[in-house]
Amino acid sequence: MEKLPRLPDEELLAEILKSPASLEKYERLLIGYQIKKIRRRLGMKQAALAKKLKTSQSAVARIEAGKQNLTLGLLTKLGFALGKRISVK
């Protein structure tokens, strides 16, 4: 099983917060990790999630790796596909 990503210490996180581009990348990684964790907990393969989203398995892999820009529409579809409510703060 894949290891969980380490959260940065306070000093590194403070450095990340200084750069909007770094912060965006960090947030995509966290969201992708949560999606992957929920999908696995449900016993769902990437291909099955992709089918529910009407996209490719490679697109799901990019989302989970934090390499895909996420729109509010896509986040909503992910929530429905995974049976979860999405909230944006």
C-alpha contacts under 8 A as a table, 3 or more apart, distances in Angstrom:
res1	aa1	res2	aa2	distance
8	P	11	E	7.84
8	P	12	L	5.67
8	P	13	L	5.70
9	D	12	L	5.46
9	D	13	L	6.12
10	E	13	L	5.05
10	E	14	A	6.04
11	E	14	A	5.17
11	E	15	E	6.42
12	L	15	E	5.05
12	L	16	I	6.24
13	L	16	I	4.94
13	L	17	L	6.20
14	A	17	L	5.17
14	A	18	K	6.67
15	E	18	K	5.36
15	E	19	S	7.36
16	I	19	S	5.78
16	I	20	P	7.94
16	I	22	S	5.53
16	I	23	L	5.56
16	I	26	Y	7.81
17	L	20	P	6.82
17	L	22	S	7.23
17	L	23	L	5.53
18	K	23	L	7.75
19	S	22	S	5.24
19	S	23	L	6.11
20	P	23	L	5.03
20	P	24	E	6.09
21	A	24	E	5.15
21	A	25	K	6.31
22	S	25	K	5.11
22	S	26	Y	6.10
23	L	26	Y	5.02
23	L	27	E	6.11
24	E	27	E	5.14
24	E	28	R	6.21
25	K	28	R	5.13
25	K	29	L	6.26
25	K	66	G	6.96
26	Y	29	L	5.10
26	Y	30	L	6.33
27	E	30	L	5.08
27	E	31	I	6.15
28	R	31	I	5.13
28	R	32	G	5.94
28	R	63	I	7.94
28	R	66	G	4.63
28	R	67	K	7.33
28	R	68	Q	7.70
28	R	69	N	7.56
28	R	70	L	7.85
29	L	32	G	5.09
29	L	33	Y	6.04
29	L	64	E	7.35
29	L	65	A	6.28
29	L	66	G	4.27
29	L	67	K	7.83
30	L	33	Y	5.08
30	L	34	Q	6.28
30	L	66	G	7.56
31	I	34	Q	5.13
31	I	35	I	6.25
31	I	64	E	7.56
31	I	66	G	7.34
32	G	35	I	5.11
32	G	36	K	6.17
32	G	63	I	5.53
32	G	64	E	3.81
32	G	65	A	5.80
32	G	66	G	5.27
33	Y	36	K	5.14
33	Y	37	K	6.10
33	Y	64	E	5.82
33	Y	65	A	7.27
33	Y	66	G	7.86
34	Q	37	K	5.05
34	Q	38	I	6.17
35	I	38	I	5.27
35	I	39	R	6.06
35	I	64	E	6.38
36	K	39	R	5.08
36	K	40	R	6.07
36	K	64	E	5.72
37	K	40	R	5.27
37	K	41	R	6.08
38	I	41	R	5.00
38	I	42	L	6.25
38	I	82	L	7.23
39	R	42	L	5.18
39	R	43	G	6.42
39	R	44	M	5.36
39	R	45	K	7.26
39	R	46	Q	7.84
39	R	49	L	7.77
39	R	82	L	6.77
40	R	43	G	4.88
40	R	44	M	5.73
40	R	45	K	7.32
41	R	44	M	7.63
42	L	82	L	7.98
44	M	48	A	6.27
44	M	49	L	6.82
45	K	48	A	5.27
45	K	49	L	6.51
46	Q	49	L	5.17
46	Q	50	A	6.04
46	Q	57	Q	5.62
46	Q	60	V	6.21
46	Q	61	A	7.07
47	A	50	A	4.94
47	A	51	K	6.18
47	A	56	S	7.21
47	A	57	Q	4.84
47	A	60	V	7.95
48	A	51	K	5.12
48	A	52	K	6.47
49	L	52	K	5.14
49	L	53	L	6.25
49	L	57	Q	7.75
49	L	60	V	7.42
49	L	81	A	6.86
49	L	82	L	7.91
50	A	53	L	5.00
50	A	54	K	5.84
50	A	55	T	5.02
50	A	56	S	5.31
50	A	57	Q	5.23
50	A	59	A	7.55
50	A	60	V	6.11
51	K	54	K	4.89
51	K	55	T	6.22
51	K	56	S	7.26
52	K	55	T	7.86
52	K	81	A	6.01
53	L	77	K	6.49
53	L	78	L	7.07
53	L	81	A	6.91
55	T	59	A	6.64
55	T	60	V	7.75
56	S	59	A	5.20
56	S	60	V	6.69
57	Q	60	V	5.13
57	Q	61	A	6.30
58	S	61	A	4.90
58	S	62	R	6.22
59	A	62	R	5.05
59	A	63	I	6.24
59	A	68	Q	7.60
60	V	63	I	5.01
60	V	64	E	6.19
61	A	64	E	5.16
61	A	65	A	6.11
62	R	65	A	5.01
62	R	66	G	6.16
62	R	67	K	4.96
62	R	68	Q	5.38
63	I	66	G	5.22
63	I	67	K	5.89
63	I	68	Q	4.91
63	I	69	N	7.62
63	I	70	L	7.68
64	E	67	K	7.61
65	A	68	Q	7.77
66	G	69	N	7.84
70	L	74	L	6.11
70	L	75	L	6.57
71	T	74	L	5.15
71	T	75	L	6.25
72	L	75	L	5.05
72	L	76	T	6.13
73	G	76	T	5.09
73	G	77	K	6.29
74	L	77	K	5.03
74	L	78	L	6.12
75	L	78	L	4.99
75	L	79	G	6.18
75	L	86	I	7.06
76	T	79	G	5.07
76	T	80	F	6.40
76	T	86	I	6.61
77	K	80	F	5.20
77	K	81	A	6.06
78	L	81	A	5.03
78	L	82	L	6.01
79	G	82	L	5.27
79	G	83	G	5.77
79	G	84	K	4.68
79	G	85	R	5.50
79	G	86	I	5.75
80	F	83	G	5.00
80	F	84	K	6.22
80	F	85	R	7.41
81	A	84	K	7.81
